[in-house]
Amino acid sequence: MTGDRIATNQELVGTVLAVQANFYRVQLQGGLIPTLLCTRRTRLKKIGQQVMVGDQVLVEEPDWMGGRGAIADVLPRKTELDRPAIANVNQILLVFALADPPLEPVQLSRFLIKGESTGIDLRLCLNKCDLIKEDERRAISDRLESWGYKPIFLSVQEGMNIEEAREYLKNKITVIAGPSGVGKSSLINQLIPQGNLRVGKVSGKLARGRHTTRHVELFELPNGGLLADTPGFNQPDLGFAPEELIYYFPEGRKFLEKGSCRFSDCLHRDEPGCIVNNDWERYEYYLEFLQEAIAYQTICQQQSDPESTLKLKTKGQGENHYEPKLESKKYRRVSRRVQVQNLHHWYTENQE
């Protein structure tokens, strides 16, 4: 952040709706015109000030006829997400489908944990409720309430409970997230008819959705507020400290609200004096994710070690894997200067 500034007479306050290449689409406060296409001042680039979707910015020298302007400064951020890169988010709307593709508890838990780790308010929305029976819906609702969540059940196809979702988004900046193919783009098209987002189909081979959203963009809601669609991915990473994981399970946090474990570095795997019981449904998920978080931390520590032989690589859909580092010094080409020096040295020795 570049400091606490207020707009001058020559500057206007706006919100960055989209970023593409070196251009920023900015919605100005006051509604003078819909948006301005802005560039970033060289000063901001020199000091390393990034401009993100959701940023509150000061715009100067607006060209009203041409619809252009320049971002002079970035106001302090209230919140910041790295994946997706977006600022000043008030809440996360996590969208999953009850069928087509089927609801996967482990995958759902992974998304919930990632959402909880941001510290931003989280709400779960379950689409395609018209494809399951009423008793199945009640069973899922009871199960998720035991996890600590009260989901919104809706059907974009049938138009069920769309108004409830719309009211939840009113006058807030919301990130909508979830795996591909669960109906995120279709939901946005219902909430914002002028959005016209491309809708993808579910892959029959993998029973998972195909990716349709390519970049982060904020859309204005008719009743106030902004909604950010994000690129779908199936496996968000668990890049946080292992000891933090228990706090991202609402049912796990309840144990720690009653007291503390015997050891301050307890990982809650039946250690002596551990206050966390293992009689809750997602405890096995906790242990599975804990092993992954420990492995992730180990690899990150090894990467910071210059003698490490492993490096982290990111594949498609947010999945990570580890590869051995190449010993670059072995294969580095000798520079021409060194070649000439060696030749001169060899020639001098032979002359003697």
MITIBA-15008 format. One line per field, with one value per residue (C-alpha): x, y, z; residue number from 1; residue in three letters. Coordinates in Angstrom, 1 decimal, m for minus. Layout:
x <- X  ...
y <- Y  ...
z <- Z  ...
lumlum <- NUM  ...
koldren <- ALA  ...
This chain:
x <- 0.0  1.2  m0.4  m3.6  m4.5  m7.7  m8.8  m7.8  m9.9  m8.1  m8.5  m11.5  m12.0  m12.9  m12.8  m10.8  m13.2  m10.8  m7.1  m5.8  m2.2  m1.3  m4.8  m7.3  m11.1  m12.2  m15.7  m15.8  m17.8  m20.7  m21.7  m20.5  m19.8  m19.9  m16.2  m12.8  m10.0  m6.9  m3.2  m0.9  1.4  5.1  5.8  3.6  5.5  8.9  7.9  6.5  2.9  0.6  m2.9  m5.4  m9.0  m11.1  m8.5  m9.8  m7.7  m7.3  m7.7  m6.4  m6.6  m9.9  m10.6  m14.4  m14.8  m12.3  m13.2  m9.5  m7.7  m4.6  m4.3  m2.3  m2.4  m3.9  m5.8  m5.1  m6.6  m9.0  m8.4  m6.3  m6.4  m3.6  m5.5  m7.5  m5.6  m8.3  m8.6  m11.2  m13.4  m16.1  m17.2  m16.7  m19.6  m18.5  m20.6  m20.8  m23.3  m25.3  m25.3  m23.7  m20.9  m21.7  m20.8  m17.4  m17.0  m13.2  m13.1  m15.7  m13.7  m10.6  m12.4  m13.9  m10.5  m9.0  m11.8  m11.5  m7.8  m8.4  m10.2  m13.0  m16.7  m17.6  m21.0  m21.8  m24.2  m25.3  m26.7  m28.7  m30.9  m33.7  m31.7  m31.9  m34.8  m36.1  m34.9  m31.4  m31.3  m32.3  m29.6  m27.0  m28.2  m27.9  m24.5  m23.1  m24.6  m22.6  m19.6  m20.5  m22.2  m25.8  m25.8  m28.1  m29.9  m30.8  m31.3  m30.2  m32.0  m35.3  m34.8  m35.1  m33.9  m32.0  m33.5  m32.0  m28.6  m29.1  m30.0  m26.8  m24.7  m26.3  m23.9  m20.8  m17.8  m18.1  m15.9  m17.7  m15.5  m15.8  m14.7  m15.5  m18.9  m21.0  m22.9  m21.0  m21.2  m24.9  m25.6  m23.9  m25.9  m29.0  m27.9  m26.5  m28.4  m26.0  m23.0  m23.4  m20.7  m19.8  m21.2  m19.3  m20.5  m19.5  m16.9  m18.6  m15.2  m14.1  m17.5  m16.0  m16.6  m14.7  m13.0  m14.8  m13.7  m10.2  m9.5  m10.8  m13.4  m15.9  m19.5  m22.0  m25.1  m28.4  m29.3  m25.9  m22.6  m19.9  m19.4  m16.1  m16.1  m12.9  m11.2  m12.5  m10.0  m10.5  m7.6  m6.8  m3.4  m3.0  m0.1  m0.3  1.5  0.3  m0.4  m3.0  m5.1  m7.2  m8.6  m10.0  m12.3  m15.3  m15.9  m12.2  m12.2  m14.9  m12.4  m9.8  m12.4  m12.8  m9.1  m5.6  m3.5  m0.7  2.0  1.9  3.0  0.4  m0.9  m3.8  m2.9  m3.5  m0.6  m0.5  m2.8  m4.4  m7.8  m9.1  m11.1  m11.2  m15.0  m16.0  m16.7  m14.1  m11.3  m10.0  m10.0  m8.0  m5.3  m5.1  m4.8  m2.4  0.0  m0.2  0.4  3.5  4.8  4.2  6.0  9.0  9.3  9.2  11.9  14.0  13.5  14.9  18.0  20.5  21.6  18.1  17.6  13.8  11.7  8.0  6.1  2.5  0.4  m3.0  m6.1  m4.0  m2.2  1.4  4.2  7.9  10.8  14.5  16.6  19.0  22.6  22.9  26.6  27.4  25.6  26.5  28.2  31.7  31.6  33.7  35.8  36.8  37.5  39.9  41.6  42.0  43.4  45.8  46.9  47.4  49.4  51.7  52.4  53.3  55.6  57.6
y <- 0.0  3.5  5.2  6.9  9.4  11.2  12.3  15.8  18.0  16.5  12.9  10.5  7.4  4.1  0.3  m1.9  m4.3  m6.2  m6.3  m7.4  m6.9  m3.3  m2.0  m1.6  m1.2  1.1  1.8  5.4  6.3  8.6  6.9  9.7  7.2  3.3  2.7  4.1  2.2  3.1  2.7  2.7  5.6  4.8  5.8  3.0  0.5  1.8  1.3  m2.2  m1.2  m3.9  m3.0  m5.8  m6.5  m5.0  m2.3  1.2  3.6  7.3  8.1  11.3  13.1  11.4  11.7  11.7  11.6  8.8  6.9  6.8  7.7  7.0  5.3  7.6  5.7  2.6  3.1  0.7  m2.7  m4.2  m7.8  m9.5  m12.9  m14.3  m17.1  m15.5  m12.2  m9.8  m7.1  m5.8  m9.0  m9.1  m12.7  m15.9  m17.8  m21.4  m23.2  m27.0  m29.2  m32.0  m34.0  m33.9  m33.8  m35.7  m34.1  m35.3  m34.8  m34.8  m32.2  m30.1  m30.2  m29.1  m26.0  m25.2  m25.4  m23.2  m20.7  m20.8  m20.1  m16.7  m15.4  m14.0  m14.8  m18.0  m19.2  m22.6  m22.8  m26.1  m26.1  m28.6  m29.5  m30.4  m33.5  m35.2  m36.3  m34.3  m36.8  m36.8  m33.1  m33.2  m35.8  m33.6  m30.5  m32.3  m33.7  m30.2  m28.6  m31.1  m29.8  m26.2  m25.0  m24.1  m24.2  m22.4  m25.0  m23.8  m24.8  m22.4  m24.5  m24.3  m20.8  m22.1  m19.8  m17.4  m14.5  m15.8  m15.9  m12.4  m11.0  m12.5  m10.7  m7.3  m4.3  m6.5  m7.6  m11.3  m14.0  m16.9  m20.0  m23.8  m26.6  m26.5  m27.6  m26.9  m24.0  m20.9  m19.2  m20.2  m18.7  m15.5  m15.3  m15.6  m12.9  m10.6  m11.1  m8.8  m10.9  m13.4  m15.7  m18.8  m22.0  m25.3  m28.9  m31.7  m34.1  m37.5  m39.3  m37.6  m36.6  m33.2  m29.8  m28.2  m24.9  m21.9  m18.8  m17.6  m14.6  m12.7  m10.0  m8.1  m7.8  m5.2  m6.7  m5.0  m4.5  m3.3  m5.0  m6.6  m10.3  m11.8  m14.9  m16.9  m19.6  m23.0  m25.5  m28.9  m29.1  m26.0  m26.2  m26.5  m24.1  m23.2  m24.3  m27.8  m26.4  m24.0  m26.7  m27.6  m24.0  m24.3  m27.1  m25.5  m28.8  m28.9  m25.4  m26.2  m28.4  m25.7  m23.1  m25.3  m25.3  m26.0  m29.1  m30.2  m29.3  m26.0  m27.7  m30.4  m31.6  m33.4  m37.0  m38.7  m36.9  m37.1  m34.4  m33.5  m31.9  m32.7  m36.0  m38.2  m38.9  m36.3  m37.3  m35.3  m36.2  m38.7  m35.8  m33.7  m36.4  m36.7  m33.0  m32.7  m35.1  m33.1  m29.8  m31.3  m32.5  m29.1  m27.4  m29.8  m29.2  m25.5  m25.7  m27.8  m25.4  m22.6  m24.7  m24.2  m27.9  m29.2  m31.6  m31.0  m28.2  m27.6  m27.6  m26.6  m28.6  m27.9  m27.5  m26.3  m29.7  m29.7  m32.2  m32.3  m32.8  m33.1  m30.0  m30.1  m29.6  m26.5  m26.0  m29.3  m28.3  m24.6  m23.6  m22.1  m18.4  m17.2  m15.0  m18.0  m20.1  m17.4  m17.2  m20.9  m21.0  m18.2  m20.0  m23.2  m21.4  m19.7  m23.0  m24.7  m21.8  m22.2
z <- 0.0  m0.7  2.3  3.5  0.8  m0.1  m3.5  m4.6  m6.9  m9.9  m8.7  m8.5  m6.4  m8.1  m7.9  m10.2  m11.9  m14.1  m15.0  m18.4  m19.6  m18.5  m18.5  m15.7  m16.0  m13.1  m11.9  m10.5  m7.4  m8.2  m11.4  m13.7  m16.4  m16.3  m16.3  m17.3  m19.0  m17.1  m17.1  m14.1  m13.4  m13.8  m10.2  m8.9  m11.1  m9.8  m6.2  m6.9  m6.2  m7.6  m8.7  m8.1  m8.9  m6.1  m5.2  m4.3  m6.5  m7.2  m10.8  m12.4  m15.7  m16.8  m20.5  m20.4  m24.2  m24.7  m21.5  m20.4  m17.2  m15.1  m11.7  m9.5  m6.2  m4.4  m1.2  1.8  1.4  4.0  2.9  0.2  m1.4  m3.5  m5.2  m6.8  m6.7  m5.4  m2.7  m0.3  m0.4  2.3  1.9  m0.1  m1.6  m2.1  m4.7  m5.0  m6.8  m5.2  m8.4  m11.9  m10.7  m7.5  m4.1  m2.9  0.9  0.8  m2.1  m0.3  2.9  1.0  m0.4  3.0  4.7  2.1  2.5  6.3  6.1  4.5  7.6  5.4  6.0  4.2  3.0  1.4  m1.6  m3.0  m6.5  m8.5  m5.5  m8.0  m9.0  m5.6  m3.4  m0.4  2.2  0.6  0.9  4.6  5.3  3.6  5.5  8.8  8.0  7.0  10.1  12.2  10.3  11.3  8.1  7.1  3.3  0.9  m1.3  m4.8  m8.3  m11.0  m13.6  m11.8  m10.4  m6.8  m3.9  m6.2  m4.3  m1.0  m2.6  m4.1  m0.7  0.8  m1.8  m1.4  m1.0  m0.5  m2.5  m2.9  m4.4  m5.8  m5.8  m6.3  m8.7  m12.4  m13.6  m10.5  m12.0  m10.9  m14.3  m14.6  m11.1  m12.0  m15.2  m13.1  m10.6  m13.3  m16.6  m18.4  m17.4  m20.2  m18.9  m21.0  m19.4  m19.5  m19.4  m17.1  m18.4  m18.7  m18.4  m15.2  m13.8  m13.3  m14.8  m17.6  m16.9  m18.4  m16.5  m17.6  m15.4  m12.3  m12.9  m10.7  m11.9  m10.6  m9.0  m9.8  m6.1  m5.1  m4.5  m6.6  m7.5  m8.6  m10.7  m10.4  m12.5  m11.4  m10.0  m8.4  m5.9  m3.9  m2.2  1.6  1.8  5.5  8.7  10.0  13.5  12.0  10.3  13.3  13.4  9.9  11.0  12.9  14.8  15.7  17.0  19.5  21.4  21.6  22.9  26.0  26.9  25.6  24.9  27.2  24.5  22.7  19.4  19.6  16.2  17.7  16.7  20.1  21.7  25.6  27.1  23.7  24.2  20.7  20.5  17.4  17.5  14.9  11.3  9.6  11.9  9.3  6.8  9.3  9.5  5.7  5.2  8.1  6.4  3.2  5.1  6.8  3.5  1.9  4.8  4.5  0.8  1.3  3.9  1.6  m1.3  0.9  1.5  m1.3  m0.9  m1.5  m4.3  m4.8  m6.3  m6.2  m9.6  m10.1  m12.6  m13.9  m11.6  m8.7  m8.2  m7.0  m7.4  m6.7  m9.1  m8.6  m9.2  m12.1  m11.2  m13.5  m12.9  m14.6  m17.8  m17.9  m21.1  m20.6  m21.6  m24.6  m22.3  m20.1  m23.3  m24.6  m21.1  m21.0  m24.6  m23.7  m20.6  m22.5  m25.2  m22.6  m20.9  m24.2  m25.2  m22.1
lumlum <- 1  2  3  4  5  6  7  8  9  10  11  12  13  14  15  16  17  18  19  20  21  22  23  24  25  26  27  28  29  30  31  32  33  34  35  36  37  38  39  40  41  42  43  44  45  46  47  48  49  50  51  52  53  54  55  56  57  58  59  60  61  62  63  64  65  66  67  68  69  70  71  72  73  74  75  76  77  78  79  80  81  82  83  84  85  86  87  88  89  90  91  92  93  94  95  96  97  98  99  100  101  102  103  104  105  106  107  108  109  110  111  112  113  114  115  116  117  118  119  120  121  122  123  124  125  126  127  128  129  130  131  132  133  134  135  136  137  138  139  140  141  142  143  144  145  146  147  148  149  150  151  152  153  154  155  156  157  158  159  160  161  162  163  164  165  166  167  168  169  170  171  172  173  174  175  176  177  178  179  180  181  182  183  184  185  186  187  188  189  190  191  192  193  194  195  196  197  198  199  200  201  202  203  204  205  206  207  208  209  210  211  212  213  214  215  216  217  218  219  220  221  222  223  224  225  226  227  228  229  230  231  232  233  234  235  236  237  238  239  240  241  242  243  244  245  246  247  248  249  250  251  252  253  254  255  256  257  258  259  260  261  262  263  264  265  266  267  268  269  270  271  272  273  274  275  276  277  278  279  280  281  282  283  284  285  286  287  288  289  290  291  292  293  294  295  296  297  298  299  300  301  302  303  304  305  306  307  308  309  310  311  312  313  314  315  316  317  318  319  320  321  322  323  324  325  326  327  328  329  330  331  332  333  334  335  336  337  338  339  340  341  342  343  344  345  346  347  348  349  350  351  352
koldren <- MET  THR  GLY  ASP  ARG  ILE  ALA  THR  ASN  GLN  GLU  LEU  VAL  GLY  THR  VAL  LEU  ALA  VAL  GLN  ALA  ASN  PHE  TYR  ARG  VAL  GLN  LEU  GLN  GLY  GLY  LEU  ILE  PRO  THR  LEU  LEU  CYS  THR  ARG  ARG  THR  ARG  LEU  LYS  LYS  ILE  GLY  GLN  GLN  VAL  MET  VAL  GLY  ASP  GLN  VAL  LEU  VAL  GLU  GLU  PRO  ASP  TRP  MET  GLY  GLY  ARG  GLY  ALA  ILE  ALA  ASP  VAL  LEU  PRO  ARG  LYS  THR  GLU  LEU  ASP  ARG  PRO  ALA  ILE  ALA  ASN  VAL  ASN  GLN  ILE  LEU  LEU  VAL  PHE  ALA  LEU  ALA  ASP  PRO  PRO  LEU  GLU  PRO  VAL  GLN  LEU  SER  ARG  PHE  LEU  ILE  LYS  GLY  GLU  SER  THR  GLY  ILE  ASP  LEU  ARG  LEU  CYS  LEU  ASN  LYS  CYS  ASP  LEU  ILE  LYS  GLU  ASP  GLU  ARG  ARG  ALA  ILE  SER  ASP  ARG  LEU  GLU  SER  TRP  GLY  TYR  LYS  PRO  ILE  PHE  LEU  SER  VAL  GLN  GLU  GLY  MET  ASN  ILE  GLU  GLU  ALA  ARG  GLU  TYR  LEU  LYS  ASN  LYS  ILE  THR  VAL  ILE  ALA  GLY  PRO  SER  GLY  VAL  GLY  LYS  SER  SER  LEU  ILE  ASN  GLN  LEU  ILE  PRO  GLN  GLY  ASN  LEU  ARG  VAL  GLY  LYS  VAL  SER  GLY  LYS  LEU  ALA  ARG  GLY  ARG  HIS  THR  THR  ARG  HIS  VAL  GLU  LEU  PHE  GLU  LEU  PRO  ASN  GLY  GLY  LEU  LEU  ALA  ASP  THR  PRO  GLY  PHE  ASN  GLN  PRO  ASP  LEU  GLY  PHE  ALA  PRO  GLU  GLU  LEU  ILE  TYR  TYR  PHE  PRO  GLU  GLY  ARG  LYS  PHE  LEU  GLU  LYS  GLY  SER  CYS  ARG  PHE  SER  ASP  CYS  LEU  HIS  ARG  ASP  GLU  PRO  GLY  CYS  ILE  VAL  ASN  ASN  ASP  TRP  GLU  ARG  TYR  GLU  TYR  TYR  LEU  GLU  PHE  LEU  GLN  GLU  ALA  ILE  ALA  TYR  GLN  THR  ILE  CYS  GLN  GLN  GLN  SER  ASP  PRO  GLU  SER  THR  LEU  LYS  LEU  LYS  THR  LYS  GLY  GLN  GLY  GLU  ASN  HIS  TYR  GLU  PRO  LYS  LEU  GLU  SER  LYS  LYS  TYR  ARG  ARG  VAL  SER  ARG  ARG  VAL  GLN  VAL  GLN  ASN  LEU  HIS  HIS  TRP  TYR  THR  GLU  ASN  GLN  GLU
